[in-house]
Amino acid sequence: MTRRQFRWIYQLGVRSLSYIDSTVYNKTAEMLPFQQLTGVFALTEPWGSLNASLAGYQFLHDLSKNRLTFQTTLSWRLLEGLMLQLNGLRKMRPHSVVNSRLTSADVRSH
């Protein structure tokens, strides 16, 4: 039996962030609004399943702080009770949300 599914998921919320070192704004913690849109495709077959998702994430206080990721998972039934699972993740933006915040170590004095 084959089963296919495609979903859109939209999230809007606030993310709590804590920093090891203080930021250039002398903050060690802050709460920032964000939005995320994710498209998910799932395929289930007798041999196993394939899942793929494309997600865009963006902080709303600064729209340049964003990321786009593509993730896949392939599960293949080899024998009853034995499955091989392969995962892949591709960040399509050169920096992630985690690395998009500046710390005092990133600032150079002139």
N, C-alpha and C positions, 0 to 999 in steps of 0.2 A: 504494500500500500504506500503510495506517494502522498506526501503532504507538503504543501508550499505555503509560506506565510510571509507577508511584508508588512512592517509596522513603522509608523513615525512616532517618536516620543519627544515631547517638548518639556523641558524643565526650566523653572524660574525660581531662584532662591537666593540665599545668602550663605557665603562660605566663610567659616572661621579659620583664620590663618595665624600660626605662631612661627616666629623666626628665631633662629639660634643666635643671630647677631642682630643689632638694631639696624633699621633701614636708614636711608639718607634723610628720612623725615623723623628719625629718632623713635621709631615704633618697633616694639617687639611682638605685638599682636594687633590684628585688626579684623573687621568683618566686612566683606565686600560682596555686592550683589553680582549675580552671574545669570547667564542663560545658556542652555545647551539644547541642541537639536540632533537627534540620532535617527538614522534610518537603518532598519534591521531586516535582513532577508534570511529566512530559515527554510531548509529543504531536508525532509526526512524520507529516507528510502530504506528498503529491506537491508541493504549493505551497510547503512550507517547514516550519518547526517553531515550537512554543511551549513555553517552559519557565517554570515558576513555582516559587518556593520560599518557605517560611516558616521562619525560624530564630529560636530563643530561645537566648541566651547568658547565662551567669551565673557570677560569681566565687563560689567556695564559702566563702571566708573571711568574706564579707559578702554575704548574699543580696540586699541592696538594690542592689548593683552588677550591673545586668543590662540587656539590651536585647532588643528583638524587631524583626526586619526582614522585609519582604516584598519579593521581587525577581522581576522578570519579564524575559524576553527573547523577542522575536518576530523570527524570521528568515524573510523572504519572498523566494522565488526570482522575480526579475523576468524574467530571460532566462538562458539557459545561460551560466554564468560570471559572472553579475551578481546579487548578493543585497543586499537592504536589511535592515539589522538595527536594531531599536529596543530599548532597554534602559530599565528603570525600577527605582528603588529607593525604598522608603518605610520610614523608621525610625518605628516605632509607639510609641516611648518618647521622651520629650523630650530625653534625653541619651544619648550613646553610651558604651560602655565606655571609650573613649579619654578622654572628658571626665569620667568619673565619679571620678577620683582627685583629691584635693585637693593643691594646691601651697601653698607659703608665701605666694604672692601672693593666694590665696583667703581668707586669714585676716586679719581686721581687729582691730586692738588697740582695747580699750575704754577 
